[in-house]
Amino acid sequence: MLLKISLGLAILVGLATLYVSHFQVGGKINELNEQLTSTKTTLEQTQQSEAKFKKESKDLRGQLDNTSKELGAATNDLMAAQAKAQEQQQRADKASTDLTSVTAERNAAQEELNRWHLFELTPDQIRTDLARLRTVERERDVFTTENQTMTREITRLKNELARYKGTDEPDIVLPPGTKGTVIAVDPKYDFVVLNIGGNQGVLENAKMLVARNGKLVGKVKITSVEPNRSIANVLPDWKQDENGVMEGDQVIF
């Protein structure tokens, strides 16, 4: 009998415990459901915010690309404008220089005209006098050239006459500053070709020094003269360099 009573009490206690546990678990489940619902709501809000952010980010990226393109175009326009401005400045500078030059020429012409006016000459008279002056200058140049040619011929004839008479050969004088270059050398026969001749005042039998880099290397004697070329023999007693006279050496009187 006591065993039955104990067993009954145990069953009642278990049922009571199960009831209590059921209510506690039910409350916990409700609480978890509420938390799940809240979490889902928060997740949806977060997903919506993320989608909105992505859209705004995409829009901003598009705006940035457009801004970059506009900046590039503006930069190109600026560079083109600067280049055009520089070109315009150069043209303006050239125009200013030309204006200054033309003004100076005009002033000089005006001064020249004023000087002519002092002599009470008309423009036609001035042109006639200038033409006459040019004619006189040409005649003078022709006379000077003929005089130089005659002087060289007289000198040559004097040299020839001296040789025929058997007198000592006179020193041939060339125009001051006469100089040229050795353009060919024949070491076998010791003669050279020079790039100067009668047009430069060179005469036969004239003697010229030969220099290289400012140093004397020899002396030559002219044996044949053409208008712009001459041939000369190397004087052996004047050799100052073991290589002798070479192409490119300078001849000086």
C-alpha positions as CSV (number, residue, x, y, z in Angstrom):
1,M,0.0,0.0,0.0
2,L,2.8,2.4,0.9
3,L,4.6,1.5,-2.3
4,K,1.5,2.4,-4.3
5,I,1.2,5.7,-2.5
6,S,4.9,6.5,-3.1
7,L,4.6,5.6,-6.8
8,G,1.5,7.8,-7.1
9,L,3.3,10.7,-5.5
10,A,6.3,10.2,-7.8
11,I,4.0,10.3,-10.8
12,L,2.3,13.4,-9.6
13,V,5.7,15.1,-8.9
14,G,6.8,14.1,-12.4
15,L,3.7,15.5,-14.0
16,A,4.0,18.7,-12.1
17,T,7.6,19.0,-13.2
18,L,6.8,18.3,-16.8
19,Y,4.0,20.9,-16.7
20,V,6.3,23.5,-15.2
21,S,9.0,22.6,-17.7
22,H,6.5,22.8,-20.5
23,F,5.5,26.3,-19.6
24,Q,9.2,27.4,-19.2
25,V,10.2,25.9,-22.6
26,G,7.1,27.4,-24.2
27,G,8.2,30.8,-22.9
28,K,11.7,30.3,-24.1
29,I,10.5,29.3,-27.6
30,N,8.3,32.4,-27.8
31,E,11.2,34.5,-26.8
32,L,13.5,32.9,-29.4
33,N,10.7,33.3,-32.0
34,E,10.5,37.0,-31.2
35,Q,14.3,37.3,-31.4
36,L,14.2,35.5,-34.8
37,T,11.6,37.8,-36.1
38,S,13.5,40.8,-34.9
39,T,16.7,39.5,-36.4
40,K,14.9,38.8,-39.8
41,T,13.6,42.4,-39.7
42,T,17.0,43.8,-38.9
43,L,18.5,41.6,-41.7
44,E,15.9,42.8,-44.2
45,Q,16.6,46.4,-43.2
46,T,20.4,45.8,-43.5
47,Q,19.9,44.2,-46.9
48,Q,17.8,47.1,-48.1
49,S,20.4,49.5,-46.8
50,E,23.1,47.5,-48.6
51,A,21.2,47.6,-51.8
52,K,20.6,51.3,-51.4
53,F,24.3,51.8,-50.7
54,K,25.3,49.8,-53.7
55,K,23.0,51.8,-56.0
56,E,24.3,55.1,-54.5
57,S,27.9,53.8,-55.0
58,K,27.2,52.9,-58.6
59,D,25.6,56.3,-59.2
60,L,28.6,58.0,-57.6
61,R,31.0,55.9,-59.7
62,G,29.1,57.0,-62.8
63,Q,29.2,60.6,-61.8
64,L,32.9,60.3,-61.0
65,D,33.6,58.8,-64.5
66,N,31.6,61.6,-66.1
67,T,33.5,64.2,-64.0
68,S,36.9,62.6,-65.0
69,K,35.9,62.7,-68.7
70,E,34.8,66.3,-68.3
71,L,38.0,67.1,-66.5
72,G,40.0,65.5,-69.3
73,A,38.2,67.4,-71.9
74,A,38.6,70.7,-70.0
75,T,42.3,69.9,-69.6
76,N,42.7,69.4,-73.4
77,D,40.7,72.6,-74.0
78,L,43.0,74.4,-71.6
79,M,46.2,73.1,-73.3
80,A,44.8,74.0,-76.7
81,A,43.9,77.4,-75.5
82,Q,47.4,77.9,-74.0
83,A,49.1,76.7,-77.2
84,K,46.9,79.1,-79.2
85,A,47.7,81.9,-76.8
86,Q,51.4,81.2,-77.1
87,E,51.2,81.2,-80.9
88,Q,49.3,84.4,-80.8
89,Q,51.9,85.9,-78.5
90,Q,54.7,84.8,-80.9
91,R,52.8,86.3,-83.8
92,A,52.4,89.5,-81.8
93,D,56.1,89.6,-80.8
94,K,57.0,89.1,-84.5
95,A,54.6,91.8,-85.6
96,S,56.1,94.1,-83.0
97,T,59.6,93.3,-84.1
98,D,58.6,93.8,-87.8
99,L,56.9,97.1,-86.9
100,T,60.1,98.3,-85.1
101,S,62.2,97.3,-88.1
102,V,59.9,98.9,-90.6
103,T,59.7,102.1,-88.4
104,A,63.5,102.2,-88.2
105,E,63.8,101.8,-92.0
106,R,61.1,104.4,-92.5
107,N,62.9,106.9,-90.2
108,A,66.2,106.2,-91.9
109,A,64.6,106.7,-95.3
110,Q,63.0,109.9,-94.1
111,E,66.3,111.2,-92.7
112,E,68.0,110.3,-96.0
113,L,65.3,112.1,-97.9
114,N,65.6,115.1,-95.7
115,R,69.4,115.2,-96.3
116,W,68.7,115.1,-100.1
117,H,66.2,117.9,-99.7
118,L,68.9,120.0,-98.2
119,F,70.6,119.9,-101.6
120,E,67.3,120.8,-103.3
121,L,67.3,117.7,-105.4
122,T,64.1,116.1,-106.9
123,P,63.6,112.4,-106.6
124,D,64.3,112.1,-110.4
125,Q,67.5,113.9,-109.9
126,I,68.4,111.6,-107.0
127,R,67.7,108.5,-109.0
128,T,69.8,109.8,-111.9
129,D,72.7,110.6,-109.6
130,L,72.5,107.2,-108.0
131,A,72.5,105.5,-111.4
132,R,75.5,107.6,-112.4
133,L,77.2,106.7,-109.1
134,R,76.6,103.0,-109.7
135,T,78.0,103.3,-113.2
136,V,81.1,105.0,-111.8
137,E,81.5,102.4,-109.1
138,R,81.3,99.6,-111.7
139,E,83.9,101.4,-113.9
140,R,86.1,101.8,-110.9
141,D,85.8,98.1,-110.0
142,V,86.7,97.2,-113.6
143,F,89.7,99.5,-113.6
144,T,90.8,98.1,-110.2
145,T,90.6,94.6,-111.6
146,E,92.4,95.5,-114.8
147,N,95.1,97.4,-112.7
148,Q,95.7,94.3,-110.5
149,T,95.9,92.1,-113.6
150,M,98.4,94.5,-115.3
151,T,100.4,94.8,-112.1
152,R,100.7,91.0,-111.9
153,E,101.6,90.9,-115.6
154,I,104.3,93.6,-115.2
155,T,105.7,91.7,-112.2
156,R,105.8,88.5,-114.2
157,L,107.5,90.2,-117.1
158,K,110.1,91.7,-114.8
159,N,110.8,88.3,-113.4
160,E,111.1,86.8,-116.9
161,L,113.4,89.7,-118.0
162,A,115.6,89.1,-114.9
163,R,116.0,85.5,-115.7
164,Y,116.9,86.2,-119.4
165,K,119.4,88.8,-118.2
166,G,120.9,86.3,-115.8
167,T,120.6,88.6,-112.9
168,D,119.6,87.4,-109.4
169,E,115.9,86.3,-109.2
170,P,114.0,89.0,-107.4
171,D,111.6,88.2,-104.6
172,I,108.0,88.0,-105.9
173,V,105.6,90.0,-103.8
174,L,102.0,88.8,-103.5
175,P,99.0,90.7,-102.2
176,P,99.2,91.1,-98.4
177,G,97.2,88.3,-96.6
178,T,97.4,85.9,-99.5
179,K,96.7,82.4,-98.2
180,G,95.4,79.0,-99.4
181,T,95.4,75.3,-98.7
182,V,97.3,72.3,-100.0
183,I,94.8,70.1,-101.8
184,A,97.2,67.5,-103.3
185,V,100.7,66.3,-102.7
186,D,103.1,64.3,-104.9
187,P,105.9,63.1,-102.5
188,K,107.8,61.4,-105.3
189,Y,108.4,64.6,-107.3
190,D,108.0,66.9,-104.3
191,F,105.3,69.2,-105.7
192,V,101.9,70.3,-104.4
193,V,98.7,71.7,-105.7
194,L,97.2,74.7,-104.1
195,N,93.5,75.9,-104.2
196,I,94.5,79.5,-105.1
197,G,95.7,81.0,-108.4
198,G,95.8,84.1,-110.5
199,N,92.4,85.3,-109.4
200,Q,93.8,85.5,-105.9
201,G,96.9,87.3,-107.0
202,V,99.3,84.3,-107.0
203,L,102.3,84.8,-109.3
204,E,104.9,82.3,-110.7
205,N,108.1,82.0,-108.8
206,A,106.5,83.4,-105.6
207,K,107.5,81.7,-102.4
208,M,105.0,80.9,-99.7
209,L,105.4,79.4,-96.2
210,V,103.6,76.2,-95.3
211,A,102.1,75.9,-91.8
212,R,100.2,73.2,-89.9
213,N,98.4,74.0,-86.7
214,G,100.2,77.3,-86.4
215,K,103.7,75.6,-86.8
216,L,106.0,76.1,-89.8
217,V,106.6,72.9,-91.7
218,G,108.1,74.1,-95.0
219,K,108.2,76.4,-97.9
220,V,107.1,76.1,-101.5
221,K,107.8,78.0,-104.8
222,I,105.0,78.6,-107.3
223,T,105.9,77.1,-110.7
224,S,102.5,77.2,-112.5
225,V,99.5,79.4,-112.1
226,E,95.9,78.9,-113.2
227,P,92.9,81.2,-112.5
228,N,92.0,79.3,-109.2
229,R,94.7,76.8,-108.8
230,S,98.5,76.7,-108.8
231,I,101.3,74.2,-108.6
232,A,104.4,74.6,-106.4
233,N,107.6,72.8,-105.7
234,V,108.6,72.0,-102.1
235,L,111.9,73.6,-101.2
236,P,114.0,70.9,-99.6
237,D,116.1,73.2,-97.6
238,W,113.0,74.4,-95.7
239,K,111.6,71.1,-94.6
240,Q,110.7,71.4,-90.9
241,D,108.7,68.2,-90.4
242,E,109.7,64.6,-91.0
243,N,106.3,64.0,-92.7
244,G,106.9,66.9,-95.1
245,V,104.1,69.0,-96.6
246,M,100.7,67.3,-96.3
247,E,97.2,67.8,-97.7
248,G,95.3,70.3,-95.6
249,D,98.4,72.4,-94.7
250,Q,98.0,76.1,-95.0
251,V,100.1,78.2,-97.4
252,I,100.8,81.8,-96.4
253,F,102.5,84.8,-97.9
